[in-house]
Amino acid sequence: MIITKPASFIKEYIEELNNALYQHQAGAKLTFSQKTWLSFCLTGILMVNAVCWAKFERVSLGDYKIAALSWMFHRGKIAWDKLLIVSVRHILKKYGITSGVLVLDESDRARSKNTTRIHKVHKQKHKASGGYVNGQTIVLLLLVTDSITVPVGFKFYMPDPVISDWNKEEEKMKAKGTPKSDRPAKPKNDPDYPKKIELALLLLEEFKEYHPEITVKCVLADALYGSKEFMSGASDIFGGVQVISQLRSNQNIHHRGTKKTIEDYFNITNKGVVCTIRIRGGKEINATVSSARLKVDAHGGNMLFVIALKYEGEENYRYLAATDVSWRTLDIIQAYSLRWLVEVFFEDWKLYEGWGQEAKQYGEEGSSRGLILSLLLDHCLLLHPEQKACIENKTPAFTVGSLQRRAQMDVLMVCFEFLLQQQDPGEKLKEMGQAIKDVFQLIPSGKHMSGRILGRLKPTPSLSAKYCSC
């Protein structure tokens, strides 16, 4: 792929983003060079699916140099802290969005085993190999509306290394049978390493501050966020809004003066019935469902609406919990099914929007800015003319992958048009061909033995006579 000009829809998006920045804060307005740079970088991510200056230089045939691209990224006075906020506002205003559902989740991104310079890299379980790898964890906030799904905020997470070391030692001492009195006390949390729940609550507070015009219908999060700290805290941020998460099967509840586990209650006392539910506003499926308003010990005895849910073909229940007990059972289940959309976003983000490969800029600023660029591309694709037409006409929107491929071909067509508009297209094509050879240089391979000595691969007669004679 070759870029002669940034994609037209990206240039238009950057112009609109610049106007929105100026309205937000006059001093944040982008210069011509900054607009050009941002337009090129977003087009570069679109074309090569990476935040990588070397690849950007190659697809521009050397017009944009690595040093210049990197300098603007690290030294250019761009209002990075405002870009994502203003972009979200611009999209919500463009589509007339006034309400939605907030979804929280986290995603791991594996990096090099030995890296130390990437922001908040820590040891993670590598699912594919079963071993460990260094990687980054991003806690992401997504807004799901009746028309679009858009990322609205993020935080980098890293476990407290002191507590991680304590946990390892604690497990070893427990295995040896060391009494609790002889084991070291758990260290206090370091404020420099906030927990995922703390980061999630901070994201919700920031969303309320930056987008007060948006009515939040409910907040969704997986079982990691099923604690009282998160569910009550998130509900309070938005004035008592519904918060839906999951509980563990062994958590205790109170029913008619008797304490029992959630699992025992729904498997023995309150068995489920088969009903039809609609998933993410689409197809209907059968599921076994039971529900009750119960006091939960882990939530300080507060009453939650607890739902036991088992999809067709599943053996075990999952247990949903909602803070607002005035909702209906089916409404809670169907609302919680929207949480799956964050998984779709993560897949698109890593496969098509540059966060999957080479988004390895050094330091806190490097990681944050690289991530912002990839999220801006997601926002930009929401405003692609064909995507916009679908959304405005309330027809099914296109996938990110298909939009990316169409946009890539559009950029390539612009390259062809540029060639045909030259006074001597043949001569210009020769120049581009030479530039391609200069920029896309062939590199010696370490896989083949051509040009190297394979070695003497045959027996030595004297040694054969000495050691192989019968």
Phi, psi and omega per residue, in radians:
M1 nan 2.504 -3.129
I2 -2.271 2.397 3.103
I3 -1.919 2.025 2.986
T4 -1.722 -0.533 3.084
K5 -2.498 2.586 3.043
P6 -1.061 2.678 3.102
A7 -1.008 2.419 -3.050
S8 -1.084 -0.693 -3.127
F9 -1.213 -0.481 3.075
I10 -1.259 -0.746 3.090
K11 -1.034 -0.761 3.132
E12 -1.099 -0.722 3.117
Y13 -1.083 -0.758 -3.134
I14 -1.125 -0.671 3.082
E15 -1.091 -0.783 3.124
E16 -1.162 -0.660 3.090
L17 -1.114 -0.696 3.117
N18 -1.104 -0.740 3.102
N19 -1.101 -0.701 3.122
A20 -1.167 -0.640 3.070
L21 -1.087 -0.752 -3.125
Y22 -1.110 -0.689 3.116
Q23 -1.198 -0.585 3.125
H24 -1.264 -0.784 -3.118
Q25 -2.788 2.010 -3.034
A26 -0.975 -0.655 -3.114
G27 -1.235 -0.183 -3.105
A28 -1.577 -0.015 -3.084
K29 -1.046 2.477 -3.111
L30 -1.438 2.517 3.025
T31 -1.394 2.966 3.117
F32 -1.038 -0.739 -3.138
S33 -1.123 -0.694 3.139
Q34 -1.173 -0.702 3.091
K35 -1.117 -0.739 3.123
T36 -1.096 -0.762 -3.126
W37 -1.117 -0.818 3.140
L38 -1.092 -0.743 3.122
S39 -1.063 -0.745 -3.138
F40 -1.188 -0.745 -3.110
C41 -1.110 -0.747 3.118
L42 -1.146 -0.661 3.065
T43 -1.158 -0.675 3.098
G44 -1.070 -0.774 3.102
I45 -1.088 -0.716 3.111
L46 -1.026 -0.700 -3.036
M47 -1.439 -0.670 -3.025
V48 -1.962 -0.053 3.130
N49 0.943 0.821 3.111
A50 -2.836 2.676 2.971
V51 -1.752 1.471 -2.989
C52 -2.489 2.014 -3.062
W53 -1.131 -0.622 -3.136
A54 -1.108 -0.744 3.112
K55 -1.185 -0.656 3.107
F56 -1.091 -0.725 3.120
E57 -1.067 -0.719 -3.110
R58 -1.154 -0.782 -3.091
V59 -1.241 -0.326 3.055
S60 -1.578 0.058 -3.084
L61 0.977 0.633 3.050
G62 1.523 -0.032 3.114
D63 -1.125 -0.610 3.071
Y64 -1.899 2.100 -3.094
K65 -1.579 2.636 -3.139
I66 -0.948 -0.826 -3.072
A67 -1.078 -0.743 -3.120
A68 -1.189 -0.738 3.116
L69 -1.094 -0.777 -3.132
S70 -1.168 -0.673 -3.136
W71 -1.078 -0.810 3.137
M72 -1.101 -0.657 -3.134
F73 -1.118 -0.779 -3.049
H74 -1.586 -0.576 -2.998
R75 -1.961 -0.358 -3.120
G76 -1.084 2.391 -3.062
K77 -1.481 1.140 3.090
I78 -1.617 2.453 -3.125
A79 -1.356 1.238 -3.064
W80 -1.030 -0.624 -3.104
D81 -1.221 -0.244 -3.132
K82 -1.810 -0.373 -2.977
L83 -0.981 -0.911 -3.067
L84 -1.171 -0.720 -3.138
I85 -1.051 -0.860 -3.096
V86 -1.178 -0.651 3.125
S87 -1.108 -0.732 3.097
V88 -1.070 -0.811 3.127
R89 -1.022 -0.737 -3.110
H90 -1.090 -0.780 -3.120
I91 -1.173 -0.768 -3.136
L92 -1.088 -0.689 3.113
K93 -1.201 -0.695 -3.107
K94 -1.052 -0.654 -3.107
Y95 -1.764 0.106 3.087
G96 1.112 0.634 -3.086
I97 -1.492 2.242 -3.134
T98 -2.140 -0.117 -3.119
S99 -2.679 2.876 3.127
G100 3.102 -3.096 -3.136
V101 -1.982 2.311 3.108
L102 -1.669 2.304 -3.112
V103 -2.147 2.279 3.133
L104 -1.968 2.438 3.028
D105 -2.864 2.974 3.106
E106 -2.223 2.721 -3.122
S107 -2.388 2.415 3.080
D108 -1.686 2.515 3.083
R109 -2.282 1.924 -3.097
A110 -1.135 2.448 3.075
R111 -2.199 -2.882 3.139
S112 -1.163 2.611 3.125
K113 -1.159 -0.481 -2.999
N114 -1.904 0.057 -3.051
T115 -1.188 2.502 3.066
T116 -2.248 -0.172 -3.015
R117 -1.697 -0.153 3.125
I118 -1.481 2.426 -3.013
H119 -1.055 2.235 3.032
K120 0.908 0.718 3.023
V121 -1.383 2.391 3.132
H122 -2.580 2.915 -3.097
K123 -1.249 2.277 -3.135
Q124 -2.249 2.681 3.028
K125 -1.257 2.233 3.133
H126 -1.693 1.885 -3.000
K127 -1.106 -0.658 -3.053
A128 -1.128 -0.734 -3.061
S129 -1.755 -0.303 -3.070
G130 1.455 -0.045 3.131
G131 -1.718 -2.622 -3.112
Y132 -2.218 2.682 3.115
V133 -2.608 2.664 3.020
N134 -1.341 2.473 -3.120
G135 -2.845 3.024 3.088
Q136 -1.875 2.594 3.053
T137 -2.094 2.223 3.137
I138 -2.006 2.187 2.988
V139 -1.586 2.127 -3.002
L140 -2.063 2.506 3.054
L141 -1.976 2.213 -3.084
L142 -2.090 2.449 3.052
L143 -1.861 2.097 3.097
V144 -1.831 2.143 3.141
T145 -2.077 -3.119 -3.136
D146 -1.334 -0.014 3.122
S147 -2.231 -0.755 -3.078
I148 -2.350 2.848 3.009
T149 -2.098 2.136 -2.979
V150 -2.373 2.351 3.051
P151 -1.258 2.347 -3.043
V152 -2.164 -0.112 3.129
G153 -3.080 2.776 3.136
F154 -2.693 2.769 3.021
K155 -2.510 2.532 3.014
F156 -1.519 2.375 3.133
Y157 -2.001 2.478 3.009
M158 -2.533 2.268 3.118
P159 -1.156 2.605 3.097
D160 -1.127 2.034 -3.094
P161 -1.065 -0.557 3.128
V162 -1.155 -0.774 3.140
I163 -1.216 -0.617 3.088
S164 -1.066 -0.766 3.108
D165 -1.131 -0.691 3.123
W166 -1.106 -0.725 3.135
N167 -1.061 -0.724 3.117
K168 -1.095 -0.795 -3.128
E169 -1.166 -0.659 3.121
E170 -1.068 -0.747 3.136
E171 -1.119 -0.723 3.127
K172 -1.096 -0.769 -3.114
M173 -1.208 -0.610 3.071
K174 -1.115 -0.744 -3.135
A175 -1.087 -0.565 3.127
K176 -1.410 -0.143 -3.131
G177 1.459 0.352 3.127
T178 -1.178 2.229 3.132
P179 -1.051 2.649 -3.110
K180 -1.048 -0.605 -3.120
S181 -1.125 -0.399 -3.129
D182 -1.717 0.011 3.133
R183 -1.706 2.539 3.140
P184 -1.075 2.551 3.098
A185 -1.237 2.659 -3.139
K186 -1.169 2.281 3.138
P187 -1.144 2.757 3.078
K188 -1.268 2.627 3.118
N189 -1.155 2.309 3.062
D190 -1.414 2.163 -3.131
P191 -1.056 -0.313 3.087
D192 -1.302 -0.193 3.137
Y193 -2.217 1.238 -3.118
P194 -1.119 2.622 3.112
K195 -1.269 2.859 -3.141
K196 -1.050 -0.658 3.134
I197 -1.106 -0.718 3.123
E198 -1.124 -0.713 3.106
L199 -1.140 -0.694 3.142
A200 -1.106 -0.766 3.118
L201 -1.139 -0.640 3.097
L202 -1.126 -0.699 3.095
L203 -1.084 -0.715 3.116
L204 -1.144 -0.722 3.106
E205 -1.096 -0.718 3.127
E206 -1.153 -0.695 3.113
F207 -1.077 -0.753 3.126
K208 -1.092 -0.673 -3.130
E209 -1.211 -0.773 -3.043
Y210 -1.420 -0.446 -3.063
H211 -2.308 1.071 -3.077
P212 -1.163 -0.307 -3.115
E213 -1.357 -0.196 -3.100
I214 -1.583 2.195 3.066
T215 -1.492 2.083 3.141
V216 -1.546 2.076 -3.108
K217 -1.364 -0.716 3.076
C218 -2.889 2.921 3.128
V219 -2.107 2.304 -3.113
L220 -2.071 2.473 3.078
A221 -2.749 2.745 -3.101
D222 -1.410 -2.983 -2.991
A223 -1.086 -0.458 3.125
L224 -1.017 -0.510 -3.075
Y225 -1.809 0.391 -3.094
G226 -1.501 0.366 -3.122
S227 -1.571 2.857 3.079
K228 -1.097 -0.679 -3.128
E229 -0.954 -0.796 -3.105
F230 -1.387 -0.891 -3.001
M231 -1.111 -0.769 3.105
S232 -1.219 -0.717 -3.140
G233 -1.103 -0.775 3.141
A234 -1.138 -0.710 3.122
S235 -1.110 -0.728 -3.134
D236 -1.145 -0.607 -3.117
I237 -1.000 -0.687 -3.102
F238 -1.851 0.507 3.019
G239 1.213 0.659 3.080
G240 1.605 0.402 -3.138
V241 -1.157 2.722 3.104
Q242 -1.139 2.316 3.047
V243 -2.181 2.216 -3.095
I244 -2.107 2.233 3.090
S245 -2.499 -2.736 3.127
Q246 -2.231 2.689 3.066
L247 -2.012 2.752 3.066
R248 -1.380 2.668 -3.090
S249 -1.170 -0.413 -3.080
N250 -1.653 0.125 3.107
Q251 -1.304 2.557 -3.050
N252 -1.576 2.475 3.054
I253 -2.255 2.892 3.087
H254 -1.997 2.244 3.116
H255 -2.386 1.990 3.134
R256 0.939 0.799 3.069
G257 1.374 0.051 -3.126
T258 -1.983 2.362 3.083
K259 -1.625 2.333 3.091
K260 -2.706 2.883 3.117
T261 -1.350 2.749 3.098
I262 -1.022 -0.712 -3.109
E263 -1.077 -0.799 3.132
D264 -1.128 -0.705 -3.104
Y265 -1.066 -0.818 -3.054
F266 -1.462 -0.345 3.108
N267 -1.570 -0.373 -3.071
I268 -2.045 -0.940 -3.009
T269 -1.431 -0.703 -2.983
N270 -2.312 1.333 -3.087
K271 -1.269 2.636 -3.054
G272 -1.427 2.895 3.060
V273 -2.180 2.688 3.135
V274 -1.416 2.282 3.088
C275 -2.501 2.960 -3.131
T276 -1.771 2.263 3.116
I277 -2.218 2.668 3.123
R278 -1.753 2.216 -3.085
I279 -1.722 2.123 3.090
R280 0.888 0.686 3.085
G281 1.204 0.168 -3.078
G282 -1.964 -2.092 -3.024
K283 -1.217 2.679 3.096
E284 -1.682 2.452 3.120
I285 -2.370 2.839 3.087
N286 -1.612 2.520 3.116
A287 -2.642 2.664 3.044
T288 -1.627 2.195 -2.987
V289 -2.340 2.463 2.968
S290 -2.539 2.655 -3.091
S291 -2.666 2.771 3.084
A292 -2.879 2.670 3.036
R293 -1.613 1.975 -2.958
L294 -2.280 2.628 3.014
K295 -1.490 2.203 -3.041
V296 -1.912 2.179 -3.095
D297 -1.014 -0.796 -3.066
A298 -1.139 -0.238 3.109
H299 -1.878 0.530 3.081
G300 1.191 0.417 -3.127
G301 1.396 0.096 3.112
N302 -1.199 2.631 3.127
M303 -1.454 2.285 3.042
L304 -2.180 2.711 3.004
F305 -1.515 1.894 -3.081
V306 -1.809 2.294 -3.094
I307 -2.176 2.249 3.009
A308 -1.662 2.157 -3.031
L309 -2.271 2.283 3.130
K310 -2.428 1.959 3.127
Y311 -1.259 2.789 -3.124
E312 -1.004 2.254 -3.120
G313 1.654 -0.224 3.118
E314 -1.553 2.635 -3.121
E315 -1.703 -0.603 -3.045
N316 -1.966 2.615 3.081
Y317 -1.326 2.654 2.798
R318 -1.921 2.633 -2.999
Y319 -2.060 1.898 3.093
L320 -1.487 2.652 3.089
A321 -2.405 2.360 -3.122
A322 -2.243 2.454 -3.089
T323 -1.344 -0.582 -3.115
D324 -1.618 1.865 -3.042
V325 -1.415 0.024 -3.137
S326 -1.514 -0.118 3.106
W327 -1.346 2.731 3.049
R328 -1.407 2.735 -3.124
T329 -1.007 -0.900 -3.093
L330 -1.116 -0.601 3.126
D331 -1.131 -0.675 3.121
I332 -1.171 -0.789 -3.128
I333 -1.077 -0.816 -3.094
Q334 -1.212 -0.558 3.055
A335 -1.177 -0.753 -3.092
Y336 -1.176 -0.450 3.111
S337 -1.112 -0.341 3.102
L338 -1.176 -0.325 -3.128
R339 -1.067 -0.477 3.135
W340 -1.057 -0.445 -3.096
L341 -1.095 -0.468 3.112
V342 -1.195 -0.552 3.083
E343 -1.164 -0.689 3.080
V344 -1.109 -0.723 3.116
F345 -1.071 -0.805 -3.134
F346 -1.023 -0.707 -3.136
E347 -1.123 -0.811 3.108
D348 -1.083 -0.741 -3.076
W349 -1.053 -0.756 -3.098
K350 -1.377 -0.585 -3.069
L351 -1.438 -0.608 -2.937
Y352 -2.182 -0.236 -2.963
E353 -2.094 0.449 2.915
G354 1.502 -0.070 -3.128
W355 -1.577 -0.098 -3.100
G356 -1.449 -0.536 -3.041
Q357 -2.356 2.416 2.964
E358 0.971 0.353 3.008
A359 -1.490 1.117 -2.938
K360 -2.071 0.725 3.137
Q361 -1.200 2.477 -3.012
Y362 -1.361 2.634 3.026
G363 1.345 3.043 -3.119
E364 -1.131 -0.790 -3.141
E365 -1.116 -0.734 -3.118
G366 -1.060 -0.830 -3.135
S367 -1.128 -0.784 -3.112
S368 -1.125 -0.766 -3.102
R369 -1.214 -0.677 3.077
G370 -1.091 -0.699 3.119
L371 -1.175 -0.695 3.103
I372 -1.068 -0.742 3.122
L373 -1.022 -0.762 -3.110
S374 -1.184 -0.622 3.102
L375 -1.244 -0.591 3.088
L376 -1.116 -0.600 3.077
L377 -1.126 -0.694 3.086
D378 -1.059 -0.764 3.091
H379 -1.069 -0.760 -3.096
C380 -1.064 -0.720 -3.138
L381 -1.168 -0.458 3.054
L382 -1.150 -0.389 -3.128
L383 -1.828 0.179 3.035
H384 -1.023 2.387 -3.039
P385 -0.882 -0.739 -3.105
E386 -1.293 -0.618 3.062
Q387 -1.160 -0.737 -3.137
K388 -1.070 -0.710 3.135
A389 -1.090 -0.722 3.108
C390 -1.080 -0.835 -3.063
I391 -1.152 -0.755 -3.128
E392 -1.180 -0.520 3.125
N393 -1.613 0.088 3.095
K394 0.995 0.713 2.997
T395 -1.887 2.820 -3.101
P396 -0.971 2.303 -3.134
A397 -1.309 2.814 -3.120
F398 -1.484 2.725 3.084
T399 -1.270 2.714 3.111
V400 -1.085 -0.702 -3.127
G401 -1.066 -0.774 -3.137
S402 -1.216 -0.631 3.073
L403 -1.121 -0.728 3.130
Q404 -1.060 -0.809 -3.125
R405 -1.111 -0.730 3.108
R406 -1.101 -0.784 -3.132
A407 -1.131 -0.639 3.090
Q408 -1.069 -0.749 3.120
M409 -1.162 -0.606 3.090
D410 -1.107 -0.720 3.117
V411 -1.133 -0.684 3.117
L412 -1.143 -0.685 3.099
M413 -1.109 -0.643 3.077
V414 -1.074 -0.647 3.096
C415 -1.100 -0.757 3.116
F416 -1.113 -0.754 3.120
E417 -1.072 -0.700 3.107
F418 -1.040 -0.737 3.124
L419 -1.118 -0.795 -3.072
L420 -1.212 -0.379 -3.136
Q421 -1.456 -0.134 3.137
Q422 -1.292 2.676 3.128
Q423 -1.078 -0.652 3.101
D424 -2.249 1.479 -3.078
P425 -1.000 -0.633 -3.129
G426 -1.102 -0.753 3.138
E427 -1.171 -0.706 3.126
K428 -1.135 -0.644 3.105
L429 -1.114 -0.667 3.079
K430 -1.102 -0.729 3.122
E431 -1.073 -0.759 3.129
M432 -1.149 -0.655 3.105
G433 -1.073 -0.716 3.102
Q434 -1.184 -0.671 3.109
A435 -1.107 -0.670 3.104
I436 -1.073 -0.748 3.125
K437 -1.133 -0.658 -3.134
D438 -1.215 -0.710 -3.041
V439 -1.476 -0.805 -3.128
F440 -1.595 1.206 -3.099
Q441 -1.322 2.500 3.116
L442 -1.388 2.416 -3.017
I443 -2.017 2.361 3.128
P444 -1.014 2.432 -3.109
S445 -1.654 2.531 3.051
G446 -1.609 -0.025 -3.089
K447 -1.474 -0.552 -3.047
H448 -1.761 2.631 -3.107
M449 -1.604 0.009 3.119
S450 -1.018 2.207 -3.130
G451 1.537 0.032 3.120
R452 -2.207 2.958 -3.093
I453 -1.643 2.087 -3.120
L454 -1.270 -0.551 -3.130
G455 1.879 2.832 -3.116
R456 -1.487 1.812 -3.028
L457 -1.870 1.154 3.103
K458 -2.768 2.806 -3.108
P459 -1.183 2.752 3.020
T460 -1.757 2.131 -3.046
P461 -0.937 -0.795 -3.088
S462 -1.121 -0.657 3.115
L463 -1.247 -0.611 3.102
S464 -1.123 -0.718 -3.133
A465 -1.138 -0.595 -3.069
K466 -1.385 -0.742 -2.962
Y467 -1.864 -0.275 -3.058
C468 -1.924 0.015 -3.123
S469 -1.277 2.550 -3.115
C470 -1.665 nan nan
